[in-house]
Amino acid sequence: MNNNHMAVVGVGATGTVLAGTLLGKYPETFLIGRKPELGKTLGSKGIQVSGEIACKAAVKNYSNNVGDLKDFKPSLIFLTTKTFHLEPILENLREVFEPGMKIIACQNGLGPEDLVAERFGRESVLRMSLNYGVSLKGPGEVAVVFFNRPHYLGSLSDLNTGLGKRIADQLTACGHDTEFVDDIKLFVWKKMIMKCTMASLCAVTDKTIKEALDYPPTREIADACFEEAMAVARAMGYDLDENYLQQARGYLQKAGIHKDSMCIDIENRTPTEIDFLGGKVVEYGRAKGISTPFTLTLTNLVRALESNYLNLA
């Protein structure tokens, strides 16, 4: 298979970084965004990435219609949309997908790769855990605030091990230091225990990560949520030892001066990714008979904040 025919679906902050680096080596990479006017901006100004990753790239192929990928026939489709866009994106990909195509779920959250696998089969899906923080400065212009190298890439099927390693090498060559791992869900849990806790806590309190960890009352809540998420992870087969929490807090300190993206979602009165973050910890916990009262409280408070502007029942 020719892995050089690529598409990036979702040109927000994360997708813009990925697209910019890929375009440097694979200028035909096809971008799918939500707004036609973004295509005009990218066509005239290109993509500019600064910070821990820096590059500039021209954009040749852009559309706001996923169906336009049908004639392009990408071998690799990177999904970098927010998780609340995932269902309609997957429905639109039905008319594009052909046997042999691989879909790489790059979203934050627990379980997006399983949703993709339900539609297209486990052998068609890879999962990527991105380990950088990105700030969107404007259309096509982003800053990579930190990059805890490497990213991790894994497959849901052993049939894709060789291919996955080649994709990791391609991404590394583009500036996205990436390591292929045998059990990607372990690495997802390692990141998402932190994300599932701090996203909700910061959104509810409107604090930066550092502020939430430094303030004793919110730190107490965070520690309780960490323990709940770790208990659920153990029940799912991923036993993270106590050293993990110390490492996790060190990771969070690097991003601590920034607000989590869920804070921005609340400020902008847009949907959040709560269903794939704290909501999944609660869901998995219930399935395993594990109580998660702190995570449940934060999750439902975020949903309540959303309901103020999304008119959810």
Backbone torsions as a table, in degrees:
resi	resn	phi	psi	omega
1	MET	NA	140.3	176.8
2	ASN	-84.7	106.8	-176.7
3	ASN	-83.1	7.8	-177.4
4	ASN	-87.6	-9.8	178.9
5	HIS	-93.8	99.2	-170.9
6	MET	-122.5	155.7	174.5
7	ALA	-136.6	143.6	174.8
8	VAL	-117.1	116.2	-179.6
9	VAL	-101.3	107.6	-176.0
10	GLY	114.9	108.4	-176.4
11	VAL	-118.3	50.1	168.5
12	GLY	-84.5	-151.7	-176.3
13	ALA	-61.8	-53.0	-177.6
14	THR	-64.7	-47.5	-178.4
15	GLY	-63.2	-32.7	179.4
16	THR	-66.1	-41.7	177.5
17	VAL	-62.9	-49.0	-179.4
18	LEU	-60.0	-45.9	-179.3
19	ALA	-62.3	-44.4	-178.0
20	GLY	-60.0	-42.6	-179.2
21	THR	-72.2	-39.4	178.6
22	LEU	-64.7	-40.5	-176.7
23	LEU	-62.4	-27.4	179.2
24	GLY	-60.9	-34.4	179.8
25	LYS	-107.4	-23.8	-177.7
26	TYR	-129.2	78.8	-170.4
27	PRO	-65.9	-12.7	178.7
28	GLU	-86.2	-3.1	-178.4
29	THR	-49.2	131.4	-174.3
30	PHE	-97.7	128.3	-179.8
31	LEU	-106.1	137.5	175.7
32	ILE	-118.7	116.6	175.4
33	GLY	-117.3	-176.3	-176.7
34	ARG	-94.2	-22.2	-172.1
35	LYS	-121.7	132.9	178.9
36	PRO	-62.9	-31.9	-178.6
37	GLU	-66.5	-25.5	176.2
38	LEU	-64.3	-37.1	178.6
39	GLY	-60.6	-38.4	178.4
40	LYS	-64.9	-42.1	179.6
41	THR	-65.5	-45.7	-179.5
42	LEU	-65.9	-35.1	179.1
43	GLY	-65.6	-33.3	-177.9
44	SER	-91.2	-36.1	-174.4
45	LYS	-109.4	-18.2	-177.7
46	GLY	73.6	-161.2	-179.5
47	ILE	-114.8	137.4	176.3
48	GLN	-126.7	121.1	179.3
49	VAL	-118.0	130.3	179.9
50	SER	-127.2	170.7	177.7
51	GLY	97.9	-138.9	-176.6
52	GLU	-62.9	-25.7	169.5
53	ILE	-123.9	133.3	-178.3
54	ALA	-132.9	130.4	177.4
55	CYS	-166.6	161.5	171.4
56	LYS	-130.0	142.6	-177.3
57	ALA	-151.0	141.3	172.2
58	ALA	-81.8	151.1	-179.8
59	VAL	-114.6	119.1	-179.6
60	LYS	-97.4	-37.3	-172.4
61	ASN	-121.5	116.9	178.7
62	TYR	-146.0	144.4	172.8
63	SER	-153.8	155.5	172.2
64	ASN	-100.8	14.2	-179.4
65	ASN	-123.1	112.1	-179.8
66	VAL	-56.8	-33.4	-179.1
67	GLY	-59.5	-20.6	180.0
68	ASP	-70.5	-9.6	175.4
69	LEU	-75.7	-13.3	-175.1
70	LYS	-59.1	-45.1	179.9
71	ASP	-77.9	-27.4	179.9
72	PHE	-70.3	-33.0	177.9
73	LYS	53.0	63.1	179.3
74	PRO	-68.3	145.2	173.4
75	SER	-80.7	-35.8	-179.6
76	LEU	-122.9	130.5	177.3
77	ILE	-120.8	113.0	177.9
78	PHE	-90.9	123.0	177.6
79	LEU	-97.2	112.7	-179.0
80	THR	-122.8	19.2	177.5
81	THR	-73.5	165.8	167.8
82	LYS	-64.8	150.6	-175.7
83	THR	-63.9	-26.8	-179.6
84	PHE	-73.2	-10.1	173.7
85	HIS	-93.6	-4.1	-168.1
86	LEU	-64.9	-44.7	-177.2
87	GLU	-57.4	-54.0	180.0
88	PRO	-65.0	-32.4	177.4
89	ILE	-63.7	-45.3	-179.6
90	LEU	-64.6	-36.5	177.5
91	GLU	-63.6	-42.2	179.3
92	ASN	-68.9	-29.0	179.7
93	LEU	-71.8	-14.9	179.3
94	ARG	-57.0	-38.8	-178.2
95	GLU	-79.1	-9.3	-178.8
96	VAL	-100.6	-36.0	-169.4
97	PHE	-65.5	137.0	173.9
98	GLU	-132.3	152.4	177.6
99	PRO	-53.9	135.2	-178.9
100	GLY	102.1	-23.5	175.7
101	MET	-67.4	146.6	176.7
102	LYS	-119.6	134.7	-179.9
103	ILE	-111.2	125.2	-177.1
104	ILE	-109.7	110.9	179.8
105	ALA	-81.5	116.8	-175.8
106	CYS	-111.3	8.3	-174.7
107	GLN	-71.1	158.1	163.5
108	ASN	-70.0	160.3	174.4
109	GLY	111.3	168.2	178.5
110	LEU	-101.0	124.8	170.3
111	GLY	94.5	0.3	179.7
112	PRO	-61.7	-33.8	179.6
113	GLU	-65.1	-30.1	178.4
114	ASP	-69.6	-35.6	177.7
115	LEU	-65.7	-40.6	177.8
116	VAL	-65.1	-41.9	-178.7
117	ALA	-63.9	-34.1	178.0
118	GLU	-61.4	-32.5	-177.7
119	ARG	-85.5	-40.2	-167.5
120	PHE	-122.8	-0.4	178.3
121	GLY	93.8	144.6	-176.0
122	ARG	-62.1	-32.6	-177.6
123	GLU	-70.8	-10.4	-178.6
124	SER	-98.3	-1.0	-168.3
125	VAL	-120.0	136.4	166.6
126	LEU	-123.4	160.3	179.6
127	ARG	-126.9	138.3	179.5
128	MET	-124.2	131.3	175.9
129	SER	-105.7	111.2	-176.6
130	LEU	-88.2	133.5	-173.6
131	ASN	-116.8	42.6	173.3
132	TYR	-131.9	163.4	174.7
133	GLY	-111.5	133.9	-172.4
134	VAL	-128.0	140.1	177.0
135	SER	-118.6	125.6	178.9
136	LEU	-84.5	117.1	-177.5
137	LYS	-94.2	-22.4	-179.4
138	GLY	174.0	175.1	179.5
139	PRO	-56.5	118.1	179.4
140	GLY	76.7	5.6	-177.2
141	GLU	-126.2	117.1	-176.3
142	VAL	-137.1	156.6	174.5
143	ALA	-121.7	130.9	174.9
144	VAL	-89.6	106.2	-171.6
145	VAL	-74.5	-39.7	175.6
146	PHE	-151.2	156.0	179.0
147	PHE	-143.8	103.3	176.4
148	ASN	-87.9	84.7	-174.7
149	ARG	-63.0	146.3	-0.3
150	PRO	-99.4	173.1	162.3
151	HIS	-73.7	163.4	176.9
152	TYR	-121.6	140.2	-179.9
153	LEU	-130.1	137.9	177.6
154	GLY	-150.5	166.4	-177.4
155	SER	-115.0	153.6	174.2
156	LEU	-86.4	-6.1	179.7
157	SER	-133.5	135.4	178.4
158	ASP	-63.2	-19.0	179.7
159	LEU	-64.1	-19.3	-176.1
160	ASN	-102.4	11.7	-176.4
161	THR	-59.9	-50.7	-179.6
162	GLY	-61.7	-44.9	178.4
163	LEU	-62.0	-43.6	-179.7
164	GLY	-59.5	-39.2	178.6
165	LYS	-65.6	-37.9	179.4
166	ARG	-68.5	-39.3	177.5
167	ILE	-63.7	-41.6	178.3
168	ALA	-60.4	-40.2	178.2
169	ASP	-65.3	-40.2	178.2
170	GLN	-62.6	-44.7	-179.5
171	LEU	-64.6	-40.5	178.5
172	THR	-61.9	-42.2	179.3
173	ALA	-63.3	-24.5	178.7
174	CYS	-85.5	-6.0	-178.1
175	GLY	106.7	-2.0	176.0
176	HIS	-98.7	79.6	-178.4
177	ASP	-51.2	115.7	-172.2
178	THR	-133.8	136.5	178.5
179	GLU	-117.0	130.4	175.1
180	PHE	-81.3	133.1	-179.0
181	VAL	-126.5	151.7	-176.4
182	ASP	-72.9	-35.5	-177.6
183	ASP	-123.0	85.9	-174.9
184	ILE	-65.4	-29.3	-177.6
185	LYS	-64.6	-29.9	175.6
186	LEU	-61.0	-44.4	-178.4
187	PHE	-72.0	-31.6	174.9
188	VAL	-64.3	-46.0	178.9
189	TRP	-60.8	-41.1	-179.1
190	LYS	-58.6	-37.9	178.7
191	LYS	-81.2	-41.1	-170.5
192	MET	-75.2	-22.4	173.8
193	ILE	-58.9	-40.5	177.4
194	MET	-71.1	-49.4	-175.7
195	LYS	-63.9	-44.2	-177.6
196	CYS	-61.4	-33.2	179.2
197	THR	-79.1	-54.8	-169.9
198	MET	-73.2	-30.3	178.8
199	ALA	-60.8	-50.0	-178.6
200	SER	-67.0	-44.8	-177.1
201	LEU	-62.8	-43.4	-179.9
202	CYS	-69.0	-36.9	179.7
203	ALA	-65.1	-41.0	-177.9
204	VAL	-72.1	-37.1	-174.4
205	THR	-98.5	-9.7	-176.5
206	ASP	57.4	40.9	176.7
207	LYS	-111.1	155.3	169.0
208	THR	-71.2	167.4	178.5
209	ILE	-59.7	-44.5	-179.7
210	LYS	-62.3	-44.1	180.0
211	GLU	-61.8	-41.1	-179.0
212	ALA	-67.3	-34.0	179.5
213	LEU	-80.8	-26.5	-178.6
214	ASP	-84.5	-23.7	-177.7
215	TYR	-86.2	116.7	-171.2
216	PRO	-52.2	-44.0	-179.4
217	PRO	-62.0	-43.0	179.7
218	THR	-76.3	-29.6	175.5
219	ARG	-63.5	-38.8	178.3
220	GLU	-62.1	-41.8	177.7
221	ILE	-65.0	-44.1	-179.8
222	ALA	-59.3	-46.1	-179.3
223	ASP	-61.8	-38.2	178.8
224	ALA	-66.1	-40.5	178.5
225	CYS	-67.2	-39.2	176.5
226	PHE	-57.0	-46.7	-178.0
227	GLU	-63.7	-40.4	178.4
228	GLU	-63.4	-46.0	-179.0
229	ALA	-64.6	-38.4	178.1
230	MET	-65.2	-37.3	177.7
231	ALA	-64.4	-40.2	177.7
232	VAL	-66.7	-41.7	178.3
233	ALA	-60.2	-42.9	178.0
234	ARG	-61.3	-40.5	179.0
235	ALA	-65.9	-26.5	178.3
236	MET	-85.5	-1.2	177.2
237	GLY	103.9	10.9	-177.2
238	TYR	-122.1	95.1	-175.2
239	ASP	-89.8	98.0	179.6
240	LEU	-90.5	123.5	-175.8
241	ASP	-76.8	176.5	-175.0
242	GLU	-65.1	-24.9	177.7
243	ASN	-63.7	-23.6	-179.0
244	TYR	-59.3	-43.6	-177.0
245	LEU	-62.2	-39.5	178.1
246	GLN	-63.8	-42.6	178.1
247	GLN	-65.5	-39.4	-178.6
248	ALA	-63.9	-41.9	179.8
249	ARG	-65.7	-34.8	176.0
250	GLY	-64.2	-40.0	177.0
251	TYR	-61.9	-44.0	-177.2
252	LEU	-66.3	-31.0	179.8
253	GLN	-61.7	-30.6	-179.9
254	LYS	-68.8	-29.0	-179.2
255	ALA	-104.0	5.6	-166.5
256	GLY	-63.7	-27.8	-175.5
257	ILE	-80.4	-3.0	-176.6
258	HIS	-106.8	152.3	172.4
259	LYS	-79.5	145.8	174.9
260	ASP	-67.4	153.0	-177.7
261	SER	-61.1	-24.2	178.9
262	MET	-67.5	-30.0	174.0
263	CYS	-61.1	-42.2	-179.9
264	ILE	-65.7	-39.5	177.3
265	ASP	-59.1	-45.1	179.6
266	ILE	-64.6	-43.1	179.7
267	GLU	-62.4	-37.8	-178.1
268	ASN	-87.4	0.2	178.5
269	ARG	57.0	46.0	176.4
270	THR	-115.7	164.1	178.0
271	PRO	-60.0	152.1	175.7
272	THR	-106.6	173.6	178.6
273	GLU	-97.6	25.2	-173.2
274	ILE	-57.6	-33.1	-176.9
275	ASP	-66.0	-26.3	179.6
276	PHE	-101.0	1.5	178.3
277	LEU	-111.2	-106.8	179.3
278	GLY	-56.2	-34.5	179.8
279	GLY	-59.8	-36.5	178.5
280	LYS	-72.3	-36.9	176.3
281	VAL	-59.7	-44.6	178.3
282	VAL	-63.7	-45.8	-178.5
283	GLU	-61.2	-48.8	179.0
284	TYR	-64.7	-38.7	178.9
285	GLY	-61.5	-44.5	178.3
286	ARG	-61.4	-40.3	-179.7
287	ALA	-64.3	-28.4	-179.4
288	LYS	-99.9	2.8	179.7
289	GLY	74.5	28.1	-178.7
290	ILE	-109.3	127.7	179.8
291	SER	-80.2	136.2	-179.9
292	THR	-132.9	63.4	-172.4
293	PRO	-63.5	-38.3	-179.4
294	PHE	-68.7	-44.4	179.8
295	THR	-66.0	-39.9	178.2
296	LEU	-60.7	-43.5	-179.2
297	THR	-62.3	-48.2	179.3
298	LEU	-63.6	-40.8	179.8
299	THR	-60.8	-46.2	-178.4
300	ASN	-71.6	-28.8	175.2
301	LEU	-68.0	-39.3	175.8
302	VAL	-63.1	-43.4	178.8
303	ARG	-62.4	-35.5	178.1
304	ALA	-66.9	-40.5	176.8
305	LEU	-62.6	-42.0	176.9
306	GLU	-60.2	-39.8	-175.3
307	SER	-64.8	-21.6	179.5
308	ASN	-65.7	-26.1	-178.9
309	TYR	-124.4	-12.8	177.7
310	LEU	-99.3	-3.9	178.9
311	ASN	55.6	42.4	177.7
312	LEU	-83.2	144.8	180.0
313	ALA	-76.1	NA	NA
